[in-house]
Amino acid sequence: MNKSSLQVGIVAGEASGDLLGSLLIEALQRVRPEIRFTGIAGPKMQSLGAESLFPMRALSVRGYVEALGSLSKILAIRRALKRRLLEYRPELFIGVDAPDFNLALERALKRAGIPSVHFVSPSIWAWRPKRINKVRRAVSHMLLIFPFEEDIYRQAGIPATYVGHPLAHALPEPNRQLARERLGMQSGGEYVVLMPGSRMGELKALARLFIEAAKCLAAKRPQTRFLIPLVSRETRQAFEQSLHEANALELPLRILYGHAHDALQAADAALIASGTATLEALLLECPHVITYKVPWLTWQIMRRQALQAWIGLPNILAGDSIVPEILQNQATPEALAQGLDNLLSDPTARARQLDAFRQQRTRLKRNTPALIAHALRPFLDGSRHGA
């Protein structure tokens, strides 16, 4: 790190964090062009000049049980990164989501006098509410992306700012026809997006289920074409292997490198693994079905600690079952195909989702870059405010 410039440590743990991190970096670079970011960054953050000391994919682990096999490696990365940051002492550290990795790191840095900001609250409103105590010890300031989180942090006495959701600010107004033109799609064709997850563990666990569901839907609706946006050559190879194992090479499916936002805008419906992609589908007005499957033990832990009736962000935001959630043992190829068929066949079901999506987009859309820059300005003047 070059100490002649303003130094900020930063860690993002997966593709969604990389996107959020890139939006944050852009916001701060507008007001402090000399700022430099170092830590763990994905390709979008690196394209803006962030230095990644370790590969982001090492942190992209799915579920409690699955994380055990990678735990020693992840802990070693965190120890090495902590030593590096304590040596160079950045003006500020920003953890982008990834709370299981970042909160412990933030606590150590805060104790050493380095202010720590966490961008995207852990979902304490959904499960594990006692994490608010860990957050209090770890962060100097929290940047919130959902409006209902403000009361939680105010009551807990933790400094926090609602900045709106960066995706709601950054994503354009949906335009299906333009998106189809960009992807070279038929203007009147019927398309379904398959999004089994951006992490390798997630993709390997869910790809076969998504392919089998697509086969079932294609048998009902032979006119349907499928799109799958993937983030890397590695994920493409894994998905193609699943296609081969499922004897689905003849499925009318097009693999895209990236272009997830174009695909969601262009599609008539989507099948999505629960996560940030469900919010992207909401903002881009793509009706969808949410699914997820994890090992039995992981599911039992999650279920016992859940505070919400839903796992999908569109439903949690709306406080209602807007988007079908077909989970665990209920998530059969036939059930998922039926859920998609309902959306493609029933205009009322589609309209109900789209109306709810537009209401939530209005709640989430703020001038997020300006709000981020204003909230973090006190930490970037060299005075160690809030540490």
N, C-alpha and C positions, 0 to 999 in steps of 0.2 A: 504494500500500500504506500502511496505517495503522500506524505504528511503535509505537503505544500497545498494540497487541495482539501476540500471539506469531505471527510470520510464518514460513511454510513455503512454499518454491517447489515446484512439482509439475508434471510433464509426463506425460500419457498420450497415446498415439498412435493408438488405434483403439477400436472398440466394446468389445472384450474388456478393454483397459486401462482404459477408462472404468468398467466394472463393478468391476474390481479396485481402482481408485483410489477409488471411492465406498465400498467396504468398509473400506479403510484410513482414509479421512477420518472415517468413523463411529467407528472404533476409537479414534482420537486425540481426537475431540471428546468422547468419554465421559469421558476423564481430564483433558482441557484444553479446556473449553468456549470459552475465549477465542481459540483458535487460528484463524488465517486462512490460506487457501491461495490462491496466485496462480501462474499459469503458462499451461499449455495443458490444458484440461479438456473433457470431453464432457458431455452433458446430465445424466447421473446425478450426476456430480461437481458440476456447477453447481447442481443442485437442493439440494445440501447447503451451498451458499454459496461454492464455489470460483470464483475469477475467472479467466476465460479471456482471455488477451491476444491470442491468435490462434486461428483455427478448427482444431479437432482434425482435421477431414477433410483438411487440407493435408498432414498427415503420413501419411495412410493410403494408402501406395503399395505395390503388389504386385510383388515380384521385382526382381532386379538390373537387367535390361534396361529394364523399365518405369520404374524410378526415375530413369533418366538424364534423361528429359524434365522431371522435376519438381525435379531436384537444385538448380538455382540458387535456386529459390524456397524450398526447405527450408533451404538453408544461410543464406539471408538471414533467415529466421525465427529460426534458432538464434543468429545473431550479435546480432539485435535483442533476443532474450530474455536472452542472456548479459549484454548491457550493462545491461538493466533489473535483473537480479538482482544484479549487482555493485554497482549504484548503491544499491539498498535493503538488500542484505546480509541475507537471511533467516537465521534461526537454523539452518535445515536445508533441503537440497534433496532431493526424492525423485523419482527417475525410475521411472515405472511401465512396465516392459517397454520396447518401442521402443529396443533397445540401439544401433542404428546412429545414432539421433539423440541419445539421452541420455548414452551413455558419454563422448563428447567434451565435452559440456556439463558433465557431472559432474567430469571431470578438470580443466577450467578453474576451476570453482568451488572444488574441493578445494585446488588450488594457491593460491587466493586466501584460504584459511582458512575456507571455508564447508563444513561437513561434508556429505557426499553419501551417500545411501542409495539402493540400487537394489532395486526390488521385482520379483521374478521374474528368476531367472538367465537369461542367454542360454543357448541350448541347446548349450553346449560339449560335452556328453556325446553329442550327435547329429552335430555337424559343426563345423568351424573350431575345434578345441580350443585353438589358440594364442591365442584371444581371452581366455583366462584372464589373460594378461599385461596386456592392455588393461584388463581389469576391475580388476586389482590397482592400477594407477595411478589409476583413476578413482573407486573407491568407498571410503568409510569403513566401510561395513557392507553386507552383502547379506542380503536377506530371501528365504529359499528356500521353494519350494512343493512340492518333491518330495523324499521322504526319501533317495533315493540320491545327492542332490547334496551332502549333508553331508560325506562323505568326500573328495570332489573339492576342496572349499573348505578343509577342514582340512589336507589335504596341500599345498595351495598357500599356506597361511599367510594366508588372507584372512578377516577376521572375518565370521561369517555365523551366521544363526539359522534353523533350520527352523521355520516357523510353521504347517505344514499348508497345505492348499489352501483359500483363502477360499471357493470355491464349495462345497466339501465341507462346510464349516461352515454356510454360509448357506442352501443349498438344502434344501427340506423332504424328508422321506421321500417317495418317489414314490407317487402315488395316481392311477391312471389314470382311475378313475370320476369322482373329483372334478374332475380336469382336463377331462374331457369335458363335465361339467356346466357348468363355467365358460365353456367355448367354445361351448356349445349344440350339441354333436355327438351323433350317434346312439350310444347306449350299446353297441350290438352291431355297428356298422359297421367297415369295414377302412380304416385311414388310414395314409398315408405322408407324412412330412415331407420337404420339399426345402430344403436349406440350402446354397446356392451361394456363401455368403460375405457378410460385412457391408460390405466395402469396394467402392466403385463399380467399380474396375478389375477386381476379382475377379468381381463380379456380371456385368459385361459380357462377361468372358471365358468364364464357365462357365454362364450362364443357359440358353443355347440347348442345350447338352449335357444339362442337367438336364431341360429340357422334353421333348427328344426321348426321353430315357430314360423319362420319365413316360408318354409316348405309347406306347412299346413295352410298358410294364408294363400300361397300361390295356387294350391289345389282348389281353393274356393274361388279365388279371383285371379284367373290366369293373366289378366291384363296388367296386374300390379308389377312394378319394377322396384328394385331395392337399391338403396344407397348406403354405403358404410364409410364414414370419414375416419381415417386412422392417422395417428400422429407421427409414426416412424416406420422405417423399414422393418424393424424388429416386430412391431405389432402387426404389420401387414403379413409377414411370414407366418406368425402364429395364427392369424385368422385364416390364411389360405390353407394351413395344415388342418384346421378344423373343418373347412369346406371339404377337403379331401376325405377326412375321416367320416364325414356325414354323407358321403356320396352325393354332394350338392353342387358339383362343378357346373351343372347345367342350370342352376338357379339364375334367374335374370337379375344379376347383382353387379353393381359397379362400385369398385373400391376407389376412394378418393384419398389423396394425400392432403390432410387438413380439410379446409373448406367446410368445416362443421356448421358454421353459421349460414353459409350459402345453402347447404343441404337442408337445414331446418326451415329456412324461409321458403325453399322451393317445394318441400314435401307436402303431401296431403295429411300425413300422420307419421308418428314415430313410436318406436319401442325403445325405452331408455332405462338403463340401470340407474337406480336412485343416486342422486348427487347433483353437482352443479349443472350438469347438462339439462336437468329438468327445469331449472330456472332459465337457462338459455332458451329452451323451447317455449317457455311462458313469454319471455320478452320478444321472441321472434314469431309468436302466434302460430305455433305448430301444435295441433292437438296430439296428445300422446297417451301412452300407457306406461306406467312405471312398474318395474319389476326388480327383484333382487333375490339372490340365494347365497347363503354363506354356510359354512360347516355348522352342524347342529349345536356344538358347544358355544360358538360365537353368537349364534342366534339366541340361545337361552340367556346369555349374559346381556345382550342388547335388549331383549324383551323385558327382562326383569328390571332394568334401569330406565325404561322408556317413560317419559312424562306426557307424550303426545299420542294421539290416536293414529297418527300418520307418520310416514317417513319421508314423503315427497314434499319438497319446498313449496310447490304451488298449493298443495292442500293445507300445509301449516300456515302459510301466509293468509289464505282465505278463511281458515278455520272451518273448512267444510270439505267434503269428499268430492272435489271437482274432477280430479284425474283418477282413473282406476288404478289401484295398487294391487298387483297380483304377486304375492310373495311366497318364498319358501316352498312348501309342498304343493301349494296351490298353483305355483308357477310351472305349469306344464306347457308344452308347445301348443296343445289344443286350446288351452285357456287363453294364452297370450294371443294366438291367432284370432280367437273369437272377440277379444277385447279390441283388437285393431279393426276387425271387420265391422264391429258396431260403430266405431268412429267414422269409417269410410262410407257406411250405408245410411247412417242416421243423422240428418242435418240438425236436428234438435240437440243431440249429444255434442256435436261439433260446436254449435252456437253457444251452448252453455259454457264450455271450456273457454272459448274465445272471449266471451263477455267478461268472465272472471279474470282472464289474463290481462285484459286492457285495464281493468280496475287496479290490479296489483302493480302494473307498470307505472301508472300515475303515482302511486305511493312511493315507489322505489327511485323514481327519476329525480335527481338533484344535480347541481353543478359540483359533481364529486371532486374533480381535480382542485378547484378553488377551495373547497371545504377541507380537503386533505392538507393542502399547502398552509392554510390558515391555522389548522390544529397543530401542525408540526413546526411552525415557525419558531416558537420559543426554544425548541430543542436544537435548532441549527445555528444559534448565534454564539456558540462557544461557551455559554455560561453554565452548562450542565443543569438547566432548569428541570425540576421534576424528578431527578434521580433519587 
